[in-house]
């Protein structure tokens, strides 16, 4: 049986649960409310695997891209194949032509490559609020 995805309305508890994901955002600092703005929350369940996913549909003239803006594992180690199935289910649900994500975690990047993601660029940030 494939993974189960349950949509949840946002509340303070869910925002707090995304803390580790928000702290690891390559986009720099921000509160969970700021980083996850415009996202919908889904709980991923597959056997003992459990995770929260925050996804944001980005609608463009050429089609919709679904951004994975947050991912927090709350159970057993997430296995690549069921997660691929779940992400593709979400992409179909939102009629998205593409999935996108950013991460600072090498193991997440490696798994993403194994399930079909391609690196399309490199995010670079220069701090301008510190003396050099």
N, C-alpha and C positions, 0 to 999 in steps of 0.2 A: 504494500500500500504506500502511496506517495505521501509527501509531507502535507500537513494541514496548516492553513493560514487563517487566522482569526483576526478580523479588524477590531480595534479598540478605540474608543474616543479618548482624546488626550485628557489627562488629569495630572495633578502635581506629582503623584507617585510615579507615573510613567516617565515624566520629564526627568525626575531624579534618577530613575533607572538607567537613563541614557548618559549619565555623567561620565563614565569611562570613555564612551565613544566621542562625546563632545570634547573631552580633554585631549583626545588624540587627533582632533581635526587638523589637517594640514593647512587649513585656511587661517589659522591663528586663533586667538582667544574669542570667546563669546559664551553667552549663557546658553543653556539648552533651548530656551524659548527662541533665542536669536538664530542658533545654528539649525534648528529643526523647523523654522518658520515655513509654512506651506506644505509640510509633510503630513502624511497619513501614517498611522501606526498599525503594524501587524505583528501578531505573535506567531512564531514559527514553531511547529511541533512535529517531531519525527522520532518515535521511540523515546529514549531518554534525552534526546536533544531538544533544547528549548532556547529560543532567542527572540529578541525584539528587533524588528526592522522598522526604520523610518524611511519612507520613500516619498519623493517629490516629483510629480509629473511636471515636465517643462514642455509647454506646448509652443511649437514653432510652425510657421507656414508649411515647411517641408515634412512635418510630422512631430510626434511626441517622443521625447526622451524621458526615461524614468531614472532619476538620480537616487541612488542608495546613499542617503545622508547620514544614517546611523545604523549600527549593528552592534548588539550586545548579547553575548552568549550567557545564558542563565542555567544551563544544564550540562549534559555530556558534551564532549568535544564535537563541534559541528563537522559533519562529513560533507565533502565537496559535491557529490552527485545529488543527494536530496536537496541541498541548498540551491544548486543550479536549477533543479526542477521548480523549486519555490519561486526563485527570482524570475524565471521565464513565465510562470503562472501569473505573477504580478504584472509583468510586461504585457501579457495578453489582456489581462483585466483592464489595464489602462490604455490599451491599443497603442502601445509604445513601439517604435521602430528600433529603439536601442536602449540598453541599460548602461549606466555610468556610475562610477564610484571613485572616491579618492581615499587614500589611506597612508598612514606613516608606518604601518606595521608590515614588515617584509613577509611574514607568513600569510597574511591576508592577500597581499599582492601575488604571492606564488600560487595560492589556491585560485585566485581570480583568473590567472593566466591558464591554469589547468582546465577551468570550466569555460574557456572561450573568450575572456576579456583580452583586449589588446591595449598596450600602453600607447596613448596618442599624444603625449606631451609630458612635460615636467613642470610642476608647480614650483615657482620660486618666489620667495618673499624676502624683502629687504626691510629691516627695521629702520625707521627714520626717527624714532623717539629716544634713541640712545646715542651717547657720544662715541665717536670712533677714535 
